[in-house]
Amino acid sequence: MQLSALTHKLAIRLLAGLLPLSIVIGATVSARQPVTPLPPVPVPHRDLVKGQNPLPAPALAQPDKGDKNGNSAERYPETGPELSLGECIAIALERQPSLKATKESAAATEAGYKALANFGTAETLFSPDLDIRKQQAKRGLMATSAEYQKLHNEVVQDVTRLYYTAVYAKQQLQLAERLVVRIDFQIGVGEETLKKVPAKDLEGFNLLKLQMMKNGLFEAKKLQVTARVGRQKSLAGLREVMAVDARTFPFQVKDKELPMMRQTAALTKDQVVELALERRPELVQAAAGVDAFRLEVYAQAKIPFKRVAPTLASGADLHAKEIPPANRGTEYRPGGIIPEMPTQLVGSKYDRVCRAMAFARRAEAVYDKAHNLIIVEAETAFLDFDHASDRLTLSDQQFKLSKELQKQADDVAELTKAKDQLVQSAVVAAKAQSDYIEAVYQYLLALAALERVTAGGIRPSFPDR
């Protein structure tokens, strides 16, 4: 029996994933920019990504030497060489134990296939199903290759996500530190003002508002703590994916700010779905399974007299693959199906063939379910990207407006008696910049997800990758 047209077509598409990819998303990093100049406005979300200036890291009002409470980024010093995103991905692909395990599984499958291939015609007298088992072994090779490609895609996304999460947390930490310095300074000015200026000349500024300013200072310090811990957690996750230890392999993330990405080609939901269906290795796995289970029907028909006959499951654990469960909570996510096949079938040849046919039909349902899950995942990934694009544009416009408000407040800072208003304007500006940084971060994550969902059909050219 020849390899089915469906499996053959999907196998070619899987191999095509190793060739140059169709839709490219690029970015470049220019010289480091101070915080005052604004990043360029993102283009409309349906043009696919070209290089732009990086998102500037907020400049600190003074070096971070720790505040009066001893809070400082130096609590978790980072040492070692600086690694780019591309270097982190390369290390992860070389060292990740999951990839190594999948390679060994593929080697074991290949060894099993070679062992079957060594049997000649004479052995078919004792094992009439031998030729069928050889064809099933070929499908097994295709499935293990697809499993490796699937895991490869996931590792690339994991590294990208954690790498930029670490950069994002660092920028948020710097922004929080800048805000803490500014509020702390205004509190000092407010305290001096209350001592020296008569209450009637203070434009409503009083001790209560001073206490509210101090409360805002504590809120800003809590943001510092959150960002600092977030940075360390993301670095810990990144080290795990790269399979390195901080004690024996210390390193630092090279990027100091999130890159701005620009679209260079139109992108639609239908394009994303089509690329996913053409290139996803999960469909190759499912199609190979359908072929192998159909072949089991023929294999059982080749064994005429046995009352107990082994099946393809006697040499493989069909339940070893990870199937994400359904989630019907706040975020709905449909679950997958796993194939079923006992290690042996019992009964007459007719009975065994009938049971094998039922399991083969279940394998076809597994393929259909995988097909549908890939479609909904591709549509969701596109919608997330679409949302992130729109949010990025709006956040940039809001950030510009907040900078204007901050400048106006700074221009009249010496004349303003109500110092709490200066703190309010600083908080508004800081929140707008924080939202903008987060919008860039979510946009990058959406791009990384599109790359995995389309199995490289959309390839963002992240800097230094």
Secondary structure as GFF3:
##gff-version 3
##sequence-region A 1 465
A	DSSP	alpha_helix	5	16	.	.	.	ID=ss1
A	DSSP	beta_strand	23	26	.	.	.	ID=ss2
A	DSSP	beta_strand	47	51	.	.	.	ID=ss3
A	DSSP	three_ten_helix	73	75	.	.	.	ID=ss4
A	DSSP	beta_strand	82	83	.	.	.	ID=ss5
A	DSSP	alpha_helix	85	95	.	.	.	ID=ss6
A	DSSP	alpha_helix	97	117	.	.	.	ID=ss7
A	DSSP	three_ten_helix	122	125	.	.	.	ID=ss8
A	DSSP	alpha_helix	130	196	.	.	.	ID=ss9
A	DSSP	three_ten_helix	199	201	.	.	.	ID=ss10
A	DSSP	alpha_helix	207	242	.	.	.	ID=ss11
A	DSSP	beta_strand	252	253	.	.	.	ID=ss12
A	DSSP	beta_strand	261	266	.	.	.	ID=ss13
A	DSSP	alpha_helix	269	279	.	.	.	ID=ss14
A	DSSP	alpha_helix	281	301	.	.	.	ID=ss15
A	DSSP	beta_strand	308	310	.	.	.	ID=ss16
A	DSSP	three_ten_helix	312	315	.	.	.	ID=ss17
A	DSSP	beta_strand	327	328	.	.	.	ID=ss18
A	DSSP	beta_strand	332	333	.	.	.	ID=ss19
A	DSSP	beta_strand	344	346	.	.	.	ID=ss20
A	DSSP	alpha_helix	349	411	.	.	.	ID=ss21
A	DSSP	alpha_helix	419	453	.	.	.	ID=ss22
A	DSSP	beta_strand	458	461	.	.	.	ID=ss23
###
